[in-house]
Amino acid sequence: MNGHPFSFDPEAARAEVEAFRRKLEAGMETLKHMGPIELGTTPREAVYTEDKLTLWHFKGSKKPTAKTPLLICYALVNTPWMVDLQEDRSMVRNLLAQGEDVYLIDWGYPDGADRWLTLEDYIDGYLDRCIDVIRQRHAVESLNLLGICQGGVFSLCYATLHPEKVRNLVTMVTPVDFHTPDNMLSHWARNIDIDLFVDTYGNVPADVMNFAYLTLKPVRLNQQKYVGLVDILDNPKEVENFLRMEKWIFDSPDQAGEAFREFARDFFQKNQLIKGEARIGGKVIDLKKITHPVLNIYAEQDHLVPPAASTPMAGVIGSKDYTALAFKGGHIGIYVSGRAQAQVPPAIHEWLAKR
């Protein structure tokens, strides 16, 4: 019957199918002429390499005005190029434009030779040696450390072990309380047999980790975004942006087995960081030893590191100079959204400049 909510309009259906066909046709033409998708667009030079690790120094269009270099310590679970995704969506490029002198640790891709690397190897080994290289290059006693996600946890641990080498500490989407009720990733990690998991796999395959992340929001991350892709198939720039993000998501490193075991067991399962019970190489990680100025940036819609996991930092560190910055966005948007580009790098620079 005409006007019924379930009535079928053949003309509207035909037009919709035709529009879909044109989109697909345009998409095929777009993909046919698209070149290789590159990540990490800002000019850079390798200033130190060790095993799989590369320490990059970025080059801006002007000379840095900041006297203290800034090192970005990213997580192990993805490549670090989310902070330099493309020219118009690059936290690195915007930090350089503010006058910062920016370095970045690229952890590389672990293989069988790295199976037994521990958190001590990463934090008190690789990270410490990278910091020493930068200190020597700039003839400074300490530098500014920017830790992101798991890299923020590494940075917190490092600042307690080597407080004299850190001048200011910036953390982004960094958890300190791993047992908040809304932490979906924590619930996943707390309900698996970590020892069996690592002893079975050795190094944890990137595909397994990607599957775990995607299933935290299965409809949004596995269906909706690909349905939405149809709407942009006739826009080459949008398609290129989509494919660049997909490349970053799925071009993930495997996880060194022993370090993964320690992090999942001690941080996710036992919540030792906030309890003051975590140990790196036998040394207790006491967050009260962090007396440096701290800027803690968190994302209000973050499903991987919810605000409740990050904001307790204020009560467990020893710093009297603590600043929290809430960003309206999610775990990825905090690096790449237009709002993030306009807000986050200037906020970091202004905070550092005052100190």
Steps between C-alpha positions, in 0.01 A plus 500: 500500500632844409659681796555181698839512683606181322381601153744443214579774248654338189625832362676595823656152522618519138656843560676375812642197318615722213670743740673207671618368162645840407682520834655158448602588147662821617670311782652247261634784288640673811676186622641429153692829496601514865870470578659341809365620835776647716507555876735740676516805272721741696869511398712311749840340553599192695740603776525165683418139424516189715356159418154575352484852648552830318520840668375767259571873512248714309584803292258792489491790258658727760759463773361386837457769763461259792823453694407153628441216249175302511498119465180318405474149646223306326337168584639166380171376359486726191751683286546857626390672179159597634684809629617582145224349288492752217598861435173653617453255788834486678560568867874492428474763227292727723738462793786600267296800384469605865880496529554163670804283418337159453638146522306173472575138589395251233511162677500306172369149437606234753582153371609171659825655623295734721282234664659546844523880508362625831351830612838572656661460157257752351482756782835481679680393182384634164313806632786594734759475224289710262469766767876493557559547125276809497656640817843463346394654166361808675742515794210504749452316826130429444235510229124526463330161469163450326357152560197377307270216616724207602793731425359730768516213751859439389573872552350500849714200592809658347449828687505310831816308403694795353339820630815700431471441123141629466426871520125503425266206446202502263267200486226444242217243533706329770343262754611478862195316636445191285197375695235765431157352421482657151838370381401244236860412409579429864201266532626308196858477633392403851301203377763310305778269615796725418762230559322252274443774244869601480639148540283392206576788265849609607486846348136609490390537134380843394189346341392360838536840666319678215214252527477566873482878448245475219268278701480760778274701266406241237218683321676837484845366406407203281179608325402864522826644375496281188134582432598865536784448251240482221410865560855620426598271210470785250730725708865401436633703794257342746572151366874560541445616860290189570764265356777675692318440826434137405868452419599633841248279680601177329874566457562412864808337654492170684549532876816369668362213706664557837436875509137435405468245779640744760285793389177300482563322830639783714306796361173369355442202727660604831465880460842540661580848363243688706561273801872583504589133456630495142864409449726555201814289522439448871469875568171616651309757294394756759302772321549730800857541373362695204547857620543642148238729347241269340246575226245218466287511184206262472215447254146525632359239258794258521383136507853357541625733776184650654543824697445314827814295426715809446378773737603318824859593404448826688473320832783249466794701366716720720493811279363828631483628140232282339273607215218295348370577152176339380457462123157453341566195285614141496823301526596563137332837450729654759784471245335551164173696519490861389411608853799309637739664255376843603500436874744233619844601359455869599387393849808278539733773376349772719515276805864410433597860421385614845735247660 
